[in-house]
Amino acid sequence: MKPLLFVLIIISLFSCQTDDADYEMVAVAIPEMMSKSEFRKSVKVQAAKPTVNVGKIYAYQDFIFITDAFKGVHIIDNSNPSAPKAIAYLKIPGNEDISIKNNYLYADSATDLVVFDISDITNVQVVDRLEDVFSIYDYQIPRDAEYADFSNYDFENNVVISWRIVKERREKVDNSLLVFNDAAFSTAAESSVGVGGSLARFQIIDNYLYTVGSSALSIFNISNLANPIFENLQYAGWSIETMFYADHHLYLGGTNGMYIYSLENSNIPEYVSQFVHWEGCDPVVVDGNYAYLTLRGGNACGQMESVLEVIDITDKTNPTLASRHILDNPYGLGFKGAALYVCDGTSGLKVFDKTNPLELQQTQSFTDIYAKDVIPLHNSLLMIGEKALYQYSYNENALQLISTFHLD
């Protein structure tokens, strides 16, 4: 989830001061609401349709799942990678992430966790819903809003489905009078688990599903796949956006640092350390003693500079910066063997040889595409762009395009 700042505007509607210098016209975002009961009825299995806003990518068996940000999930039959075919759409309002194990698909829907049985992909069924297990979700506050007015919002019974922006004449308020509240808390047979990209916030490890929000880590026991149990909620860090699993540890990517948690106790992840960096959007992947993370600057992400950082995690209690490489507009990344694949946004896909992690060497680039995230599978590389899904084969240590599937 993107980090949220909820602004509670502490000003009186009436004031004895009438000087216009004390007032200003501001853009105020007013939430459009739907009752949770109606919201929960809106989950549906529908025919395939074009993608409006490409979100994240997930691979499971011969299928590819692509989220339509905050709207639902597209299911693509990839049994023939040369000619993938969209076959269905799961309408899941408020959805950002999914994860799959043994034909059970877990998806967030604003405050809820929804479970689907996808054993028959032509007849997907909703089998369970855990209500109000996510106390914070992405409210998608418009970027051009100066204030978000939650004064008439019923957090217990409503869900925000859209916004309207109005110009209002309001008394100027000193920043010290504003309250910022991230409100993160209210008080072994072989399995088949899918693979997400580096932008994922869901991870399944053994009998647990881990999900991370802006500052909360939620743990679900999925020993009974059809009926998961919400087991634990704990503080995880600040402005967390992504999560990666490696060697019994969770690596959480936040806008101002990478957090490492041990899974020695599966239901109670234990904080190990934090690597602090400047503010920037931050997915991370880990291979052996090194973590690779991208920092995208500009816009809402923080600093102007964008980089790929290599972090030495040999001592997980004390991660240190090993090297840094300038990029243009980085998003997700992944690796297979000695190859590191970095999505550099408008500058395309870049491939590095990481045989020596301290001296990465660029070996290939695809500059005529928009690259957002990758999943390096055993036989092929999946890459999601702004409006297309690309698949590549590993051909003599170089990528070769298999197919381009347009999503619009």
MOHUZI-V431293 format. One record per residue. N is the residue number from 1. RES is the residue in one small letter. BURIAL is b if it has 24 or more other ideal C-beta (glycine too) atoms within 12 Angstrom, else e. Layout:
<<N RES BURIAL> <N RES BURIAL>>
This chain:
<<1 m b> <2 k b> <3 p b> <4 l b> <5 l b> <6 f b> <7 v b> <8 l e> <9 i b> <10 i e> <11 i b> <12 s e> <13 l e> <14 f e> <15 s e> <16 c e> <17 q e> <18 t e> <19 d e> <20 d e> <21 a e> <22 d e> <23 y e> <24 e e> <25 m e> <26 v b> <27 a e> <28 v b> <29 a b> <30 i b> <31 p b> <32 e e> <33 m b> <34 m e> <35 s e> <36 k b> <37 s e> <38 e e> <39 f b> <40 r b> <41 k e> <42 s b> <43 v b> <44 k e> <45 v b> <46 q e> <47 a e> <48 a b> <49 k e> <50 p e> <51 t b> <52 v e> <53 n e> <54 v b> <55 g b> <56 k b> <57 i b> <58 y b> <59 a b> <60 y b> <61 q b> <62 d e> <63 f b> <64 i b> <65 f b> <66 i b> <67 t b> <68 d b> <69 a b> <70 f b> <71 k b> <72 g b> <73 v b> <74 h b> <75 i b> <76 i b> <77 d e> <78 n b> <79 s e> <80 n e> <81 p b> <82 s e> <83 a e> <84 p b> <85 k e> <86 a b> <87 i b> <88 a b> <89 y b> <90 l b> <91 k b> <92 i b> <93 p b> <94 g b> <95 n b> <96 e b> <97 d b> <98 i b> <99 s b> <100 i b> <101 k b> <102 n b> <103 n b> <104 y b> <105 l b> <106 y b> <107 a b> <108 d b> <109 s b> <110 a b> <111 t b> <112 d b> <113 l b> <114 v b> <115 v b> <116 f b> <117 d b> <118 i b> <119 s e> <120 d e> <121 i b> <122 t e> <123 n e> <124 v b> <125 q e> <126 v b> <127 v e> <128 d b> <129 r b> <130 l b> <131 e e> <132 d b> <133 v b> <134 f b> <135 s b> <136 i b> <137 y b> <138 d b> <139 y b> <140 q b> <141 i b> <142 p e> <143 r e> <144 d e> <145 a b> <146 e b> <147 y b> <148 a b> <149 d b> <150 f b> <151 s e> <152 n e> <153 y e> <154 d e> <155 f b> <156 e e> <157 n e> <158 n e> <159 v b> <160 v b> <161 i b> <162 s e> <163 w b> <164 r e> <165 i e> <166 v e> <167 k e> <168 e e> <169 r e> <170 r b> <171 e b> <172 k e> <173 v e> <174 d e> <175 n e> <176 s e> <177 l e> <178 l e> <179 v e> <180 f e> <181 n e> <182 d b> <183 a b> <184 a b> <185 f e> <186 s e> <187 t e> <188 a e> <189 a e> <190 e e> <191 s e> <192 s e> <193 v b> <194 g b> <195 v b> <196 g b> <197 g b> <198 s b> <199 l b> <200 a b> <201 r b> <202 f b> <203 q b> <204 i b> <205 i b> <206 d e> <207 n b> <208 y b> <209 l b> <210 y b> <211 t b> <212 v b> <213 g b> <214 s b> <215 s b> <216 a b> <217 l b> <218 s b> <219 i b> <220 f b> <221 n e> <222 i b> <223 s e> <224 n e> <225 l b> <226 a b> <227 n e> <228 p b> <229 i e> <230 f b> <231 e b> <232 n b> <233 l b> <234 q b> <235 y b> <236 a b> <237 g b> <238 w b> <239 s b> <240 i b> <241 e b> <242 t b> <243 m b> <244 f b> <245 y b> <246 a b> <247 d e> <248 h e> <249 h b> <250 l b> <251 y b> <252 l b> <253 g b> <254 g b> <255 t b> <256 n b> <257 g b> <258 m b> <259 y b> <260 i b> <261 y b> <262 s e> <263 l b> <264 e e> <265 n e> <266 s b> <267 n b> <268 i e> <269 p b> <270 e e> <271 y e> <272 v b> <273 s b> <274 q b> <275 f b> <276 v e> <277 h b> <278 w b> <279 e b> <280 g b> <281 c b> <282 d b> <283 p b> <284 v b> <285 v b> <286 v b> <287 d b> <288 g e> <289 n e> <290 y b> <291 a b> <292 y b> <293 l b> <294 t b> <295 l b> <296 r b> <297 g b> <298 g e> <299 n e> <300 a e> <301 c b> <302 g b> <303 q e> <304 m e> <305 e b> <306 s b> <307 v b> <308 l b> <309 e b> <310 v b> <311 i b> <312 d e> <313 i b> <314 t e> <315 d e> <316 k b> <317 t e> <318 n e> <319 p b> <320 t e> <321 l b> <322 a b> <323 s b> <324 r e> <325 h b> <326 i e> <327 l b> <328 d b> <329 n b> <330 p b> <331 y b> <332 g b> <333 l b> <334 g b> <335 f b> <336 k b> <337 g e> <338 a e> <339 a b> <340 l b> <341 y b> <342 v b> <343 c b> <344 d b> <345 g b> <346 t e> <347 s b> <348 g b> <349 l b> <350 k b> <351 v b> <352 f b> <353 d e> <354 k b> <355 t e> <356 n e> <357 p b> <358 l e> <359 e e> <360 l b> <361 q e> <362 q b> <363 t e> <364 q b> <365 s e> <366 f b> <367 t e> <368 d e> <369 i b> <370 y b> <371 a b> <372 k b> <373 d b> <374 v b> <375 i b> <376 p b> <377 l b> <378 h e> <379 n e> <380 s b> <381 l b> <382 l b> <383 m b> <384 i b> <385 g b> <386 e b> <387 k e> <388 a b> <389 l b> <390 y b> <391 q b> <392 y b> <393 s e> <394 y b> <395 n e> <396 e e> <397 n e> <398 a e> <399 l b> <400 q e> <401 l b> <402 i b> <403 s b> <404 t b> <405 f b> <406 h e> <407 l b> <408 d e>>
